Every structure is written in structure tokens, then in C-alpha cells.
Amino acid sequence: KVSFGLVDPASEKSGEMVHVKFDGAVHQSLPLTTVYHKLIPVEQNSYTLFQTIVGNGYPIALLDEEKILPIGKEITAIGLCRLKNRSVEISSCPELPYFLSDLTKGEMEAEMSSRARFFFWVTVALGTVSVGLLGHAIYRLWERVKRHREAREAQERFHEADNEDDAGENGSDDEPGEMGDGQLCVICLRKRRRAAFVPCGHLVCCCNCAKRVELMDEPLCPVCRQDIQYMLRVYDS
């Protein structure tokens, strides 16, 4: 902690002071105080009338104000100190949130600690949300893979039985005249309804059309639009 003054670098006594370098400073400047002086009346002219017309108000007087640093004001300077021309110079540091401030060292430490806690909990909250979204995406992907696996297993389970009875069924199913409209497949309208969808239980398709529906990216029942887990072949007793 050192005391410093704002002096002209060309001054003979500049070596006894700490120079404050404002060039390139990205943080706060000096905490100056506004001082108001006397009012200077404004003479009425065409310009004042124009200001009144455009809505800027009617000027009466000019207020002389000045930004000054009060004498004896305590200011804390935080930055990089180095020797330059046999004198000490302090400049701002991009890594520090303060340069020149009227806060004390303890107040600065408390404010930076509060900021650190705030950003820590914001990071924890965003991380939790990100993990939740990632887990949800993984769960949905797993469910989709699981549905495809069950569809393939169901297809393999009934594929052999379908091949054995396919010739006999084709002979009877291809004759729509022997069946009522309520017994025809709702997709091809040629074969008898033989496949039931699980879990909705609708018996509305033939085996071939049911397989095609089951192998879709998002298998849905053509009647109720419910998700299909797999299909079951129904045999007449």
C-alpha cells in the first residue's frame, strides 16, 4: 500500500510519486465527483426558439459543471507495478476486475468472493441441466434401439411359421369374394387379417403388411396411431 499522486511526468519531483498509467485501461476510471458552479443565463435568439419547437425544452441558463477528484479522497489502485525512468508506474491488469476504485481491499475481496460463488452455482446449475438433457437423449436413443431390437426378434420368431403357412394362406386370402370387408387387411385390401399389434391389440393387417409397419422407424398402429412394440400372428382354431 503506497500513496500516489497525479503529476506531470516531466516534473522534477515525478520520481517521488507513483505514476498511474491510464493508457489501455479497461476497468473503472477515477471515482470523480461532479461539482456544479454558477448558472450562466442564455440570451434569447432564434436557436433557443428552434430548440423549443423541436421539443428539447426552452433553455434558460447553462449550468457549469466540473468533474474533480476531491482532495484527501482515498483511492485503492490495483495493477501491475514496474520501474520506468527511475520512477514507479502502475497500470491496469486485464485479469483483475479493479484498477482504480474507492473500495477498500476488504470490500474488493468480499465482492470478488461473492462473484465467484455466484458464477460457481450458475455453472453447477447449467452443468446439471446439461447432464439431464444428455441423459434424456441417451434414454430416448436406448428406447428406440430397444424397440427396433424387439421388432427384429419378433420378425425372426414368426418368420419361419409364416413361410410354412404362406402358400396355403395366399390361396385363401387372395380371394376377397369369400371374405367380408371387415376381414380384409386395411393396408393392402387383398389378404385376410392375421397379425395383431402389441400393446394396442388391433387385428387389422395381414402378416406381410404388419411386418412392413413393424420395421418402420416409428412403428404406429394404422388405427389408433399408438406405438407398436411388436406384432403377433393370430391363428384360426
Secondary structure as UniProt FT lines:
FT   TURN            9..10
FT   HELIX           12..16
FT   STRAND          18..21
FT   TURN            23..24
FT   STRAND          33..41
FT   HELIX           46..53
FT   TURN            54..55
FT   STRAND          61..68
FT   TURN            71..72
FT   STRAND          76..77
FT   STRAND          80..84
FT   TURN            85..86
FT   STRAND          87..91
FT   TURN            94..95
FT   STRAND          100..101
FT   HELIX           105..173
FT   HELIX           176..178
FT   HELIX           181..183
FT   TURN            186..188
FT   STRAND          195..198
FT   TURN            199..200
FT   STRAND          203..205
FT   HELIX           207..214
FT   TURN            222..224
FT   STRAND          230..233
//
